[in-house]
């Protein structure tokens, strides 16, 4: 009798819900992260006019972020496996935000190029950290929803804040676009450091929530486990994450997925202003519509994927269905080449970006497939290859759009979306964690 009475209260304790607060922290961080990636696209028409920069050099400036962002992914992933997210994210946020503020005072092509390279290098650990945090804090059945929610920050922030930044530029010049976004990041770095903790150290988390996460596949003790083996970088480990076919499926798919994203983060406002003849304030408002569509897409993706798992479908089917469907929908961007009406142009772009949002839970496969002790390194390689598109897309579009027509650039983005869908269909097999 006494033993049953002592067990009953433990059974009745409901899990706390602090993991959803962590999801909100990641959401806000992603909003800031993507504002600092895309603020140059908002400032570009006025900035390049003031400084007399031609389209090819504009493409180089747009790509500067990608050179260092991609190059630092593997070192950044290695750091994620060794430095706690509380410290690493705070330092990275602070430094890339300072570089963003400095962009507001750049007066030449060289200064813009170098500072954008600095922002790219310092943002490199961000998404591997996000993956590390969500794998620590969420069970498998909630993970796609969590990833979808924080990933939506990259779209909803741009959707609602792009018009605000366009207005700031109209009132006070392009310099203020960089200064305002950088200052917000500096403030958030302090907040992240003050608030974030691992599950067992976070105030208000009860044992029931920790058990729920752990029993559902969440790696709640990953920090203590990695602390015990802070081994130096190993080329053997890198070889492991570069030798798996299913990982190459998501690597190449991410490159194609990000190519559409980087069109919207770089050339999209210029496309509307220069090639579609819209005024800047109007284009700022219209530019928000595809981002809203992507926001809807990414939320649908996460909820739908986790709903499929709860209905008994396999993790592989539940994750890959929205990703492949979204990439196929993104090919519809080519429709913009065949219409002249502004509403129809925006409709095709919004549909394509909805598809991009629908496909954007790709990090859920990283957290599911990666070897447990190489979670950060796998995420780094995934983001490295995926964000080579941050280099190639702006440059390729700069050359393709150097004439009077933007149609070849739109076609390029559509073809890559199709190739991304084929990568997931043909290369990614059964979805299960790779055991070493």
N, C-alpha and C positions, 0 to 999 in steps of 0.2 A: 504493500500500500504506500509506504513512504517513498519507495523508489519511483513509483509511477507519478506521485505528486511532485517529485523533483524534476522529472522529465517534461511534464506537461507544460510548464511555463516556457521552457526553451522552444517547444514546438509552436507555441502561440505567438512568439515574438515575430512581428512583421519586419522584413528587411527594410532598413533605411533606404533613402533614395538619393543619396549624395552624388551618385554617379551621374545623375541628370544635371546637377549643378556643374559638374566637370564638363559635360557636353556643352553647356552654355559658355563656359570659359573658352573652350576651343572654338566655338562659333565666333565669338568676338575677336579672338586672335586671328582667325582666318579672314574676317572682314578687313582688319588692318593690314594683314599680309598682302591681300590682293589689291587693296587701294594703293599700296606702295609699289606694286608691280605695274598697275595700269595708269597711274597718275600721269605718266609721260604721254600716253596716248591722248589724254584729254588736253594736255598743254601743247601737244605737237603742232597743230595748225598755226597757232599764234607764235609759238617759240621758234619754229623753223622759218617763219616769215621774218621775224625780228633778226635772226642770226644768219639768214640767207643760206639755209642748208637744203640741198637738192634731195630728191626721193631716194637715191641710192645711199646717200649718207644717212638719211633718216632711217632706212632699213638697218644700217650698221649700228646706229644708236639704239634702236629697238632691240637688236640682237645682243647688245653688250651684256645685258642682264643674264641672258641665257648662257653665254660663254663660261662665266664663273659659277653660275648656279649649277650648271651641269657638271663642271669640273670638280666642284666641291661636294657633290652628292655622296661619293664613296667615303671620303674623309669625314663628312658630316654624319653619315650612317654609323661609321666606326665610333665617333664621339657619342652618338645616341646610346650605344651599347655600354658606355662607360661613365658618362656624366649624367646625373639626375636631371629630369626634365625641368624641375623648378629652377635650377641654376642655368642650364644650357639655354633654355628658351628666354629667360630674362636677359642674359648677356647678348644673345643674338638679336632680340627685339630692340634693345637699347642701341646697339651699334648700327643696325641697318636703318633705324629711324634717324639717327644723327646724320648718316650719309644722305638720307632723303631730304632733310632740311637743307643740307649743303647744295643739293641740286637746284634749289631756288635761287642760288647765287652764281650758278654757272653762266659763263659768258662766251663759250666757244664749243666747237664740236669735240675737241679733246677733253675738256672738263666734263661735258655731259657723258661722253663715252666711259671715262675712268670712273666717275661716280656711280654710273649704272652698273658697271662691273663690280664695284664694292657692294652695292645693294644686293646683287645676285649672289655673291659669295657668302654674305652674311645671312641671307634668307635660306641658304641651302639646307640646314638641319630641320627646317620648320615642319615639313610634312612627314619625314621619318619620326620626328618627335610626336606629331599627332597620332601616327600609327601606333607608336610605342604606348602612348597614354591610353588610347582606346582599347588596345589589347590587354592592358593592365586593369582597366576599370569596368569592362563590359563582357558579359557572357556572349557566346557565339550567336545566340538567337536574337540579341539586341544590337549586335555590332554594326550591321548594315544601316540600321536606323540612326545610330549614333554617328557613323561616318557620313551618311547622307545629310544629317542635320548640320554638322559642322562644315561640311563641304558646301552646303547651300550658302554659307556666309560669303563665299567668293562671288556669288551671283547676286544675292540680295543686297549686299553692301554696295556693289557697283550699280545695281538697278536704282536704288534710292539716293545714293550719294553722288553718282555721276552728274545729275542735274545741279546738285549743290556745288560741286567743284567747278562745273561750267559757269555757274553764276559768280562764284568767287573770282574766277579768271576774268570774267566780263567786268567785274567791279574794280578789281585791284591788280589785274595782270596775271600772267602765267606763273610768276614766282610764288604767289600765294598758294597755288595748288600743291607745291612740294612742301612748303613750310607748314601748312595746316596739317597735312597727313603725317608728316614727320613728328610733329609735336604730340599728336594723339598717340603715336607708337611709343614715344618716350614715357608718357604717363602710364600706358598700359604695361610696360615692362616692369615698373614698380609694383603695380597691382598684382600681376602674375606671381612675382616673387613672394609677395606678402600672403597670397591666398593658396597657391597650389601645394598639395602634399600627395604622397602615395596613399593607397587605400587604407592601410593599417594605421597611418599617422594622421589621417584627415579627421578633424573634429566632427563628431556626430555620426560617423559610420559605425554601425553595430556589427556584431559577429555574423548575424543572419545575412546581411548584405555581402559581407566578405565571402561567406559560404556560397551564396547564390552565384557570385561572380566566378569563384574558383570551380564549383561543380559544373558550371556552364562553359568551361574552357578558358576563362579569363586568367591571365598570369599575374595574380595579385602579389606574388613574392618575387617578381622578376628582378627588382632592385637589389634585394639581398643576395639573390643567386648570382647576379652579374658582379656584385661587389667582391664575391669570393674568388673570382677568376678574371681579374683585369689583365688578361693576356695581351701581349703586344699584337700589332696587326699581323695577320698571317695570309700569305699569298694562297695557301691551301684553302682557307676559308673563302677567299674571293673566287678561287677556282670552283668551289662547290656551288656557289650561287650563280655562277656563269655556265654551269655544265648541265643544268636541268631544262629539258625541253619545255615543260609546262611553265617554268618561270620565264623562258624566252617568249612564250605566248603572251604573257601579260606585259612583258617589257615592250615588245613591238606594238602591242595594242595600245599601250599608254602613249607611245610616241605619236601614233595616229590620232588618238583622242585629243591630246594636247595641241596638235596642230590647229584644230578648229578653235580651241580655247585661245591660243596665242594670236590668231587672226583678230578675235574680238578684243583682246587685251592691247593690241598694238595698232593695226591699220584700220579698224572699224570706223572710228570717228572721222579719220581722214577720207575714207571711202565715201562716207555720207556727204562730207563737206565739199571735197574736191571733185569726186567722180559722179555724185548725184545732185550737186548744186544746192545743198541745203544750208541755211544760215546756222551759225554755231549754236545759238541758244536752242533753236528748234531741233538741231541734230542731237544736242545733249538730252533733250526730252525723249526723242525717238530712240536714241541709243539705249535707254533704260528698258525698253520693251523686250528685246531679246534676253536681257539679263533676268527680267521677271519670268520669262518663259523657262529659262534654264533653272531658276529657283524652283519653279513648280516641278520641273522634271526631276531634279535631284531629290526633292522630298518624296515624290511618288516612287522613285527608285528604291530608296531605303526602306520605306514602309512596305512596299510591295514585296521586296526581296525577303524581309523578315517574316511577312505574312505567309509567304510560300513555305518557309521553313516550319513555321508553327502548324501549317496544314499537312506537314509530313513529307514535303518534297526534299530532295537531297540538297546539300549546301551548294554543290556545283551547279545544279539546275537553277536554284533560286538566285545565285549570284550572276551567272552568265546570261540568263534570259534578258534582264533589263540592260545589261552592258551591250550585248550584241544587237538587240532591238534599237537601242539608242544610237549606236554607230550607224546602223542602216538608215535611221530617220535623218541623221545628220547629213547624209548625202544629198538631201533635198535642197541644200544651199545653192546647188547649181541652177535652181529655178530662177534665182535673182538675175541670171544672165539674160533671161528671155522676157522680162517685163520692164516697163518704163514707169508705171504708176508707183509713187512713193509708198502707199499702203501695201501694195503687193510685194515690193522689195522687202519692206520690213516684215511682212508676213512670212516670206520664205526664210529670212534670216532668223526670225523668232522660232519657227518650226525646227530649223537646224540646230539652234542653240538649246531648244527644249530636248532634242535628242542627245546633245552633248551632256546636258544635266542628267538625263535618264541613265546615261552610261557611266556616270562619274563615281560610282561606288567601287571602282577598281581597287582601291586600297583595302577593301574587305577581303580580297583574294590574297593580297600580300600578307595580311595578318593571319590568314588561314593556311597558306601554303608554306610560309617561311619556316626554316628550322628555328626552334625556340631560342637557341643561344645566338642566332645570327639574324634576329629580327631587324635590328637597325641596319646592318650591312645589306641585307636583302632589300630593305626599303630604300637604301641609298642607291643601289644599282638600278632598281626600278625607277626611281626618280631621275637618276642620271640619264638613262636611255630615253625615258619619257620626255625629259626636258631638253634633249638635243633639239627638239622641235622649237624651243624658245630661241635657238640660234638660227635654225634653217628657215623657219616660217617667215620671220620679218625680212630676211635677206632675199629669199626666193621671191616673195611678194614684191619687194622693192624693185627687183629686176623685171618681173613679169608686168608690173604696173608702171614701168618707166615711160611707156607710151601714153596714148589717150584712152586706152581701154583697160578696165579692171577685170574683164571676163576671164582671161587666162588664170589669174590668181584665184578666182572663185572656183574654177574647174579643178585646180590643184588641191584645194581644201576638200572638195567633194570626193575626189579619187582616194585621198588618204583615209577618209572616213570609211570607205568601202574596204580598203586594205586592212584597217583595224578590225572590222567585223570578221574578216576571213582569218585573221590571226587568232582570235578567240575560238573560232569554229574549228580550225584545223590543228592548232598546236596545244591548246590547254585541254588536258585529259581529265581524269578523275581528280576532283578537288579534295585534297587531304594534306595534312602537315607533312613536310618532308622530314623524315627521321634520319639522324646521323649515327 
